[in-house]
Amino acid sequence: MFAKLLKNEWRASRKTIGLLCAVILISGLLIGSASLGLFYMSDYAQTNALFVLLTILLVACVIAVALSCGASIFYALWRFYRSRFTEEGYLTYTLPVNHHQLLLSGILVSAWDIFLTTLAAFGAVFLALAVVSLALPWQELGKADWAMFWSSLGQALQELVPHLGEILGVLLMLLLMCLSQLMLLMLAVTIGAMVAKKHPILMAVIVYYGVVVLRSISFGCFLGSAAMKTFAGSLTVMDLTSLVVMAGSYFAIYYLTSRKLNLT
């Protein structure tokens, strides 16, 4: 049944997320194309109409990528709010499933939706760089130049190998921080929807910033500790903080939606 919940949640959001990913990738292509056009027009006066249009297109596409990434977060929160605290919530909570499964399905699909748009943003950067690379004089590179390039690349990778553990640790920290932020936002939406029926968004914003301030204060207590004096210790403290925030937010949402929620 849990698999069906995930499938239904994904089916409800895939069109919107697919549209956002398409906007991001197309914007990446346009960013590369506009940058390439500006490169070839660098000798012209900047008052040239085409130069101005390409500049506007470049800025608009960068804004489109940023807005699309942000929109995926707001859409995930809106889906969570609509499926739990509006008329749709009546149907959601009448499903013959465990409440943990009901809650986890929404959280996992929301995280997946945001991950896809983030992945699309990296893809847009790759597409933009690929288009810009067309302006590079590849035909002028000889075998010696390519040999030097691959040698330098291999040397750079070898220098990164001793730091692989630290790199993975930083990536894990970033992942846990993102998930904890998502859980905090969902907790704020939950409290806002249950406390303020008329202004749930305003209350959610107030609750979120209040919790963030409290978390910052609690995290500040570790700054002078011995654990924060090493890089590995700092990562461990940050990871543990994110895990505590995730667990606390999850069980708070579970308690509020299973024991205190009243949709009447």
N, C-alpha and C positions, 0 to 999 in steps of 0.2 A: 504493500500500500504506500510505503514511503516513496518508492520509485515513481508511482503514479502522481504523488503530490509534487515531486520535483518536475515531472514532465508537464503537469498542468501549469505550474508556476513559470516554467520556461516558455511554454506556449503562449502565455499571456504577455510576456515581455519581449519575445524574440524579434518581433517586427520593429518595435521602437529601437531596440538596441542595434539591430541590423541597420536601420536607417542612420543612426548616429555613427556607427562604424564606417558606413559608406561615405558619409559627409567628411569624416576625418581622413579617410584614405584619398578621396578625391581632392580634398584640400591640400594634402601632402603633394600630390602630383602638380597641382596648380602653384604651390609654393616653389617647387623645383623649377617649373616652367617660367614663372615670373622672375625668379632669381637668375635663371639662365638668360632671359631676355635683358634684364638689367645689366648683366655682365657684358653682353655684346654691345649694349648701348652706353657703356661707360665713357666713351669718347665724345658722346653728344652732350649738349647742354641739358641741364636738369630741368629746364623749363619746357622741354619737348613734351607734347601732349601724351604720346605713347609711354614715355618714361614715367609720367605722373600716374597714368592709368595702371601701369604695371606695379608701381609702388603701392597704390591703393589696393590692388588685387592681392598683393603679398601680405599687407597688413590685415586685410579682411579674412584671408584664409588662416592666418595665425590665430586671429580672434575666434574663428569658427572652430578650430581644433580645441582651443581652451574651453570655449562654451560647451562644446559637445561632451568633453570629458566631465565638466561640471554638471551638465544636464543628466548624465548617466547616474550620478549620485543622487540628485534631486528626484529623478524618476524612480529609483529604487526605494527611496524613502516615501514617495507618494504612493507607490504600489503597496508598500507595507502598511501605510495609514489607511488607504482605501479598503484593503482586503481584511483589515482587523477592526477598524473603528467607525465604519460607515454602515450603510444598509447591507453592503456586501459581506460585512462581518457576521451577520445573522446566518448566512449560508456557510461561511468558512468554519464557524465554530460548531455547526451541526454535523460536520463530516465525522463519520465513525472511525476516527483515528486518535492516536495518543497525542496529547497536547504538545509534548516535546517534539514529536515528528512534525506537527503543524507549524511550530515555531522554527525549527531547524530548516525546513524546506524553504521558507521565505528568506531566511538569513543566507543560506548557501547559494540560492539562485541570485539574490541581490549582489553577493560578493562576486559571483561568476559574471554577472552583467557588467559590473565595474571593471573586472579584470579584462574582459574582452575589449572594452573601449580603451583601456590603458594599453593593451597589446596593439590595438589599431593605431594609437598615437605613436608608438615606437615604429610601427610599419610605415606611418606617414613620414617620419623622419628619415627612414631608410629610402623611401621612394624619392623624397626631395633630394637627398644626397646622390642617389643614383642618376637623377635627371641632371643635376648640376655637374656631375662627373663627365657628362658628355662634352663639356667645354674644355676638359683637360687634354693636353696634346699626347694622347696615348700612342699615336703613330710614330712619335719621335723617340719613344723609349726603345732602346736596344736590349739585347740579351743580357748584357752586363748590368744595365739598370734594373731589369726585372730580378736578376739574381741578387743584387744588392737589396732590393725591396723585400724579397722573401727571407733573406738572411736577417734583415733588421726586424721583420715581423716575428721570426722564430726566436730571436734573441729577446725581444720584448715579452713574448709569452713565457720564455724560460725564467725571466726575472719575476713574473707574476706568480709562478708556481709556489714559491715559498710562502706567499701571502694568500694562498687560495683559501685557507681556513678563515682568515680574517675577512676576506671578501664574502664568503658564504655566510659568515656571522652577521655582517652588515646587511646582506640581503634578507636574512631571516628576521633581523630587527625591524627592517622597513616593512616586511610583510605583516608581522605581528602588530606594528604600530598602525598600519592601515586598517587591519581587522578590528583593532580596539577602537579606532575612531568610528568605524561603521557601527559597532555595537553601542557606543556612546550616543551616536545620532539616533539610533533606533530607540534607545532608552528615553532620550529626550522627547521623541515623537510620541512614545507611549504615555509618558507622564503628561505631556501637553494635551493629548487627546482626552485623557481621563480627568484632568483637573479643570481645564478650561474648555468648555464645550463651544463657546462663542469665538474664542481667539486661540485655537490650539497651536497655530504656527508661532505666534508671539510667545506663548508659554514655552513651547519647545526650544526656541532660541534662548530664552532666559535660563531654562534648566540646563541646556547644553553648556553655555558659557559658565554657569555656576559650577557644574561638575568639572569642567576643564580647569577652573581656578583651583578647586579643591585638589585635583590630581596634581597640578603643578606644585602646590604647597607641599603635598605629601612626598612628591619626587624630590623636592628641594632638601628634604631631611636627609637624603642619601648623599648629597653633594660633598659633604665633608667626611664621609665614611672612607674606610680603607679600601672598600670594594671599588670606589670610583677613581682610585688613583692609578689603575691600570686599564688598558684598552679592553681587555677581555672582561674585566670586572664591570666596566661601564656597560658593555653589551649585555652582560648577564642581568644587571639591575634593570636595564631598559626592557629586556625580554620578560622578566618576571613581573614588572609593572604592567606591561601590556596584557600578559596572561591574567593577572588579577583583575584588571579592568574588564577584560572580555568575560571572564567567569562571573564577576559581580553584576555586570550589565545583563548578561543572559538570564541569570536566576532572578534578577529584579524584574525583568520583562515577563518571565514565566510566572512569577508570583502575581504580578499585577493583572495580567491577562487571564489567568486561570482562577484567581480568587476574588479580585476586586472589580473586574470589568462588568459594567452594566450598560447594555446597548439600548435599553428602553428609554 
